[in-house]
């Protein structure tokens, strides 16, 4: 008896995509036009993904849309057909999405000649706030140290043999922590790092991540004027001023300031205040803006580590999903304890201890 040759991996993916459209819901046979309209694609593109003669493999973002669409019959319950967001899926539908997305990604990896990667269930970044859709650029804007600070630092002169480029950034601890995490969570995306003065016009319409506050990050200051958030940062007039964040609560303005302890002629930071803000970008509503900010550098680091620290990020992510289930804007002010000079990651899940203010209420 003749032995059939193994099916080409690209055709196997194409056949699976076609079977989803034609067989997933026998009572509702979808045309390529129906699916194209729901996914925001063209009919020729859908056809190329289902083609047995010359199949094309959809990118990750398209396969995620397929998985969300076919995870629930609510996608076709009314006209126009729609793809629900992940947050709109029930727990059962989300499990179906993860199973289907894992299958499609595995088929795609086979079609491209790669070894199958880890499944969604094994992906530590799946569904987290630092995971963005594949192939969408991300720009981290980190405040720059003023020239008079740089002048007193070794290796900050570009003409010096031992010049270190990172010395020009004000929040280098937070930048190093966050850049590595975002790169790991978004391997298909281009991640840029800029100072405010280096930002280009096209960077404004990417996913913007802003490190540092109104003192040295002019883009944070400008966006806070444009964003709908009831939090104002008081600029520090000099190094001896702790500043703070002002919120309106029950018709009153409340200021949350860092805590310092004086010993002789020195001051030690005991507790900083950190601000974490996420919203659709006012410059491109298909992208986001995120602000991680503190009155001091260790507050900014605490705002970052709330969602990067392996010991705390899972519980903090769960708290955010429970507290802010929609994909709209939200803001948190939290304490960042400083113990023997080190910033301690805030635990948002114990809100009475670390959280100072949340919005929307």
C-alpha positions as CSV (number, residue, x, y, z in Angstrom):
1,X,0.0,0.0,0.0
2,X,1.3,3.4,-0.9
3,X,2.3,5.7,1.9
4,X,1.1,9.3,1.7
5,X,3.7,11.9,2.1
6,X,3.4,14.1,5.2
7,X,1.2,17.2,4.6
8,X,3.1,20.4,4.0
9,X,3.1,22.4,7.3
10,X,2.0,25.6,5.6
11,X,-1.0,23.8,4.0
12,X,-1.8,22.3,7.3
13,X,-2.2,25.8,8.8
14,X,-4.2,26.9,5.8
15,X,-6.5,23.9,6.1
16,X,-7.0,24.6,9.8
17,X,-7.9,28.2,9.2
18,X,-10.4,27.2,6.5
19,X,-12.0,24.6,8.8
20,X,-12.5,27.2,11.5
21,X,-14.4,29.4,9.1
22,X,-16.5,26.6,7.5
23,X,-16.9,24.0,10.3
24,X,-16.6,25.6,13.7
25,X,-20.2,26.7,13.8
26,X,-22.2,24.4,11.4
27,X,-25.4,26.5,11.9
28,X,-23.6,29.6,10.7
29,X,-21.4,29.0,7.7
30,X,-19.1,32.0,7.3
31,X,-17.9,33.3,3.9
32,X,-14.4,34.7,3.4
33,X,-16.1,38.1,3.2
34,X,-17.8,37.7,6.6
35,X,-14.5,36.8,8.2
36,X,-12.6,39.6,6.4
37,X,-15.1,42.2,7.7
38,X,-14.9,40.9,11.3
39,X,-11.1,40.8,11.3
40,X,-10.6,44.1,9.5
41,X,-8.8,42.3,6.6
42,X,-9.4,42.0,2.9
43,X,-11.0,39.0,1.2
44,X,-7.8,38.3,-0.9
45,X,-5.9,38.3,2.3
46,X,-8.2,35.7,3.9
47,X,-8.0,33.7,0.7
48,X,-4.2,33.7,0.8
49,X,-4.2,32.4,4.4
50,X,-6.6,29.5,3.3
51,X,-4.9,28.7,0.0
52,X,-3.7,25.2,-0.6
53,X,-1.7,26.1,-3.6
54,X,0.3,29.1,-2.3
55,X,-0.6,29.5,1.4
56,X,0.6,32.6,3.4
57,X,1.1,32.4,7.1
58,X,-0.8,35.2,9.1
59,X,1.3,37.1,11.7
60,X,0.8,36.5,15.4
61,X,-1.6,39.4,15.9
62,X,-4.0,38.0,13.2
63,X,-3.9,34.6,14.8
64,X,-4.8,36.1,18.1
65,X,-7.8,37.8,16.4
66,X,-8.8,34.4,14.9
67,X,-8.5,32.8,18.4
68,X,-10.7,35.5,20.0
69,X,-13.2,35.4,17.2
70,X,-13.7,31.6,17.3
71,X,-13.5,31.4,21.1
72,X,-17.1,32.5,21.4
73,X,-20.3,32.4,19.4
74,X,-21.0,35.8,20.6
75,X,-18.7,36.9,17.8
76,X,-21.5,36.1,15.3
77,X,-24.5,36.7,17.5
78,X,-25.3,40.0,15.8
79,X,-24.5,42.2,12.9
80,X,-21.9,43.4,12.2
81,X,-19.8,40.4,13.2
82,X,-17.1,41.4,15.7
83,X,-13.9,40.3,17.5
84,X,-14.2,40.7,21.2
85,X,-11.3,42.0,23.3
86,X,-9.6,39.6,25.7
87,X,-11.1,41.4,28.7
88,X,-14.6,40.8,27.3
89,X,-14.2,37.0,27.2
90,X,-15.6,34.8,30.0
91,X,-13.2,32.5,31.8
92,X,-14.3,29.6,29.6
93,X,-14.0,31.6,26.5
94,X,-10.5,32.8,27.5
95,X,-9.5,29.2,28.1
96,X,-10.8,28.4,24.6
97,X,-8.9,31.4,23.1
98,X,-5.6,30.3,24.8
99,X,-6.0,26.7,23.5
100,X,-6.8,27.8,20.0
101,X,-4.1,30.5,19.9
102,X,-1.5,28.0,21.1
103,X,-2.6,25.5,18.4
104,X,-2.4,28.2,15.6
105,X,0.9,29.5,16.8
106,X,2.4,26.0,16.8
107,X,1.1,25.4,13.2
108,X,2.5,28.8,12.1
109,X,5.9,27.9,13.6
110,X,5.9,24.6,11.7
111,X,4.9,26.4,8.5
112,X,7.9,28.8,8.9
113,X,10.2,25.9,9.7
114,X,10.7,26.8,13.3
115,X,10.5,24.6,16.4
116,X,7.2,25.2,18.2
117,X,7.7,27.9,20.9
118,X,6.2,27.8,24.3
119,X,2.4,27.7,24.5
120,X,0.3,30.6,25.8
121,X,-0.2,28.8,29.1
122,X,3.6,28.7,29.6
123,X,4.1,32.3,28.5
124,X,4.8,34.4,31.7
125,X,3.9,37.6,29.8
126,X,0.5,36.6,28.4
127,X,-2.2,39.0,29.4
128,X,0.1,41.3,31.3
129,X,0.2,45.1,31.0
130,X,3.7,45.1,29.5
131,X,2.6,42.7,26.6
132,X,1.6,44.7,23.5
133,X,0.3,43.3,20.2
134,X,3.1,41.9,18.0
135,X,4.9,44.1,15.6
136,X,3.7,47.3,17.3
137,X,6.6,49.7,18.1
138,X,7.3,50.8,21.7
139,X,9.1,54.0,22.7
140,X,10.5,54.4,26.2
141,X,11.2,58.0,27.0
142,X,13.4,58.4,30.0
143,X,14.2,61.8,31.6
144,X,17.7,63.1,31.0
145,X,20.1,64.5,33.7
146,X,20.6,68.2,33.4
147,X,24.0,69.4,32.0
148,X,25.2,70.7,35.4
149,X,24.7,67.2,36.9
150,X,26.5,65.5,34.0
151,X,29.4,67.9,34.3
152,X,30.3,66.6,37.7
153,X,30.2,62.9,36.6
154,X,33.1,60.9,35.2
155,X,32.7,59.2,31.8
156,X,29.7,61.4,30.9
157,X,31.7,63.4,28.3
158,X,31.3,61.9,24.8
159,X,34.9,62.8,24.1
160,X,36.2,60.8,27.1
161,X,37.8,57.4,26.3
162,X,35.6,55.7,28.9
163,X,32.4,57.5,27.9
164,X,29.2,55.7,29.1
165,X,26.1,56.7,27.2
166,X,23.6,55.5,29.8
167,X,24.9,58.1,32.3
168,X,22.8,60.7,30.6
169,X,19.6,59.1,31.8
170,X,18.1,60.2,35.1
171,X,16.2,57.0,36.0
172,X,18.8,54.5,34.7
173,X,17.8,51.8,37.3
174,X,14.1,52.0,36.2
175,X,15.2,52.1,32.5
176,X,17.4,49.0,32.8
177,X,14.7,47.1,34.6
178,X,11.9,48.0,32.3
179,X,13.7,47.8,29.0
180,X,14.8,44.2,29.6
181,X,11.2,43.3,30.7
182,X,9.6,44.9,27.7
183,X,12.0,43.3,25.2
184,X,11.4,39.9,26.7
185,X,7.6,40.4,26.7
186,X,7.5,41.7,23.1
187,X,10.2,39.9,21.0
188,X,8.5,40.8,17.7
189,X,8.4,44.6,18.5
190,X,10.9,47.3,18.0
191,X,11.7,48.9,21.3
192,X,13.4,52.4,21.3
193,X,14.9,54.3,24.2
194,X,14.9,58.1,23.9
195,X,15.5,61.2,26.1
196,X,12.7,63.8,25.7
197,X,14.9,65.9,23.4
198,X,15.5,62.8,21.1
199,X,11.9,61.9,20.6
200,X,10.8,62.1,16.9
201,X,7.3,62.9,15.6
202,X,6.7,59.3,14.6
203,X,7.6,58.1,18.2
204,X,4.5,59.9,19.6
205,X,2.2,57.5,17.8
206,X,3.8,54.3,19.1
207,X,3.1,52.8,22.5
208,X,4.7,55.5,24.7
209,X,6.3,54.6,28.1
210,X,7.4,57.6,30.1
211,X,9.9,57.4,33.0
212,X,10.3,60.3,35.3
213,X,8.2,63.3,36.1
214,X,7.5,66.9,35.4
215,X,10.9,68.1,36.7
216,X,13.1,66.6,33.9
217,X,10.7,64.8,31.5
218,X,9.0,67.5,29.5
219,X,6.8,64.9,27.6
220,X,5.4,63.6,30.9
221,X,4.6,67.2,31.9
222,X,2.9,68.0,28.5
223,X,0.8,64.7,28.4
224,X,-0.4,65.2,32.0
225,X,-1.9,68.5,30.8
226,X,-3.8,66.6,28.1
227,X,-4.8,63.5,29.9
228,X,-7.9,62.9,32.0
229,X,-6.4,62.1,35.3
230,X,-7.1,63.9,38.7
231,X,-3.4,63.7,39.8
232,X,-1.0,66.7,39.7
233,X,2.7,66.5,40.4
234,X,4.3,69.3,42.3
235,X,7.7,70.1,40.9
236,X,10.7,70.1,43.2
237,X,12.1,73.6,43.2
238,X,15.5,72.3,44.5
239,X,17.0,69.1,45.9
240,X,15.9,70.0,49.4
241,X,12.2,70.1,48.4
242,X,10.4,66.7,48.4
243,X,7.5,67.8,46.3
244,X,4.5,65.5,46.0
245,X,1.4,64.5,44.2
246,X,-1.9,66.3,44.6
247,X,-5.3,64.6,44.1
248,X,-8.8,65.8,44.5
249,X,-10.8,63.7,46.9
250,X,-14.2,64.4,48.3
251,X,-13.9,68.0,47.1
252,X,-10.6,68.5,48.9
253,X,-7.1,68.6,47.6
254,X,-4.8,66.1,49.3
255,X,-1.0,66.1,48.9
256,X,1.0,62.9,49.2
257,X,4.7,63.6,49.7
258,X,7.8,61.4,50.3
259,X,9.0,60.8,53.8
260,X,12.6,61.8,54.7
261,X,14.6,61.5,57.9
262,X,17.3,64.0,58.8
263,X,20.5,62.8,60.6
264,X,22.9,65.6,61.2
265,X,23.4,67.5,57.9
266,X,22.1,64.6,55.8
267,X,18.6,63.5,54.7
268,X,17.6,59.9,54.0
269,X,14.7,58.8,51.9
270,X,12.4,56.6,54.0
271,X,9.4,56.4,51.7
272,X,8.7,57.7,48.2
273,X,5.4,58.2,46.3
274,X,5.0,56.4,42.9
275,X,2.5,57.1,40.2
276,X,1.5,54.5,37.6
277,X,-0.9,55.6,34.8
278,X,-2.1,53.7,31.7
279,X,-4.5,54.9,29.1
280,X,-5.2,54.9,25.4
281,X,-2.8,57.5,23.9
282,X,-4.4,60.9,23.1
283,X,-2.1,61.0,20.1
284,X,-3.1,57.6,18.6
285,X,-6.1,55.8,20.2
286,X,-4.8,52.5,18.8
287,X,-1.8,52.7,21.1
288,X,-1.2,53.4,24.8
289,X,0.6,55.8,27.0
290,X,2.1,54.6,30.3
291,X,3.6,56.8,33.0
292,X,5.9,55.4,35.7
293,X,6.9,58.2,37.9
294,X,8.1,59.0,41.4
295,X,9.2,62.1,43.3
296,X,12.7,60.5,43.5
297,X,14.3,57.9,41.3
298,X,13.5,55.1,43.7
299,X,9.8,56.0,43.4
300,X,10.0,55.6,39.6
301,X,11.8,52.3,40.1
302,X,9.0,51.1,42.4
303,X,6.3,52.1,39.9
304,X,8.2,50.0,37.3
305,X,8.9,47.0,39.5
306,X,5.3,46.7,40.6
307,X,4.7,44.9,37.3
308,X,8.2,43.5,36.6
309,X,9.3,42.0,40.0
310,X,8.7,38.3,39.8
311,X,7.6,38.1,43.4
312,X,4.9,40.8,43.1
313,X,3.9,41.2,39.4
314,X,1.4,38.3,39.3
315,X,-0.6,39.5,42.4
316,X,-0.4,43.1,41.2
317,X,-1.6,42.1,37.7
318,X,-4.5,40.2,39.2
319,X,-5.4,43.2,41.3
320,X,-5.4,45.5,38.2
321,X,-7.6,43.1,36.2
322,X,-10.1,42.9,39.1
323,X,-10.0,46.6,40.0
324,X,-10.0,48.0,36.4
325,X,-11.6,45.3,34.2
326,X,-12.2,47.6,31.3
327,X,-9.4,48.7,28.9
328,X,-9.7,52.4,29.7
329,X,-7.6,54.8,31.6
330,X,-6.5,54.1,35.2
331,X,-4.2,55.6,37.7
332,X,-2.6,54.5,41.0
333,X,-0.5,56.3,43.6
334,X,1.4,54.1,45.9
335,X,4.0,54.1,48.6
336,X,7.5,52.9,47.8
337,X,9.3,52.0,51.0
338,X,13.1,52.5,51.0
339,X,14.9,50.0,53.3
340,X,18.7,50.5,53.8
341,X,18.8,52.5,50.5
342,X,16.9,49.9,48.4
343,X,13.4,50.5,46.9
344,X,10.9,47.9,48.0
345,X,8.4,46.8,45.4
346,X,4.8,48.0,46.3
347,X,2.1,45.4,46.8
348,X,-1.0,46.8,45.3
349,X,-3.1,43.8,46.3
350,X,-2.9,44.9,49.9
351,X,-4.4,48.3,49.1
352,X,-4.8,49.5,52.7
353,X,-1.0,49.3,53.1
354,X,0.7,50.5,49.9
355,X,-2.0,52.2,47.9
356,X,-2.7,55.9,48.5
357,X,-5.1,56.8,45.7
358,X,-6.9,55.0,42.8
359,X,-8.7,56.4,39.8
360,X,-11.4,55.9,38.5
361,X,-13.0,55.3,41.9
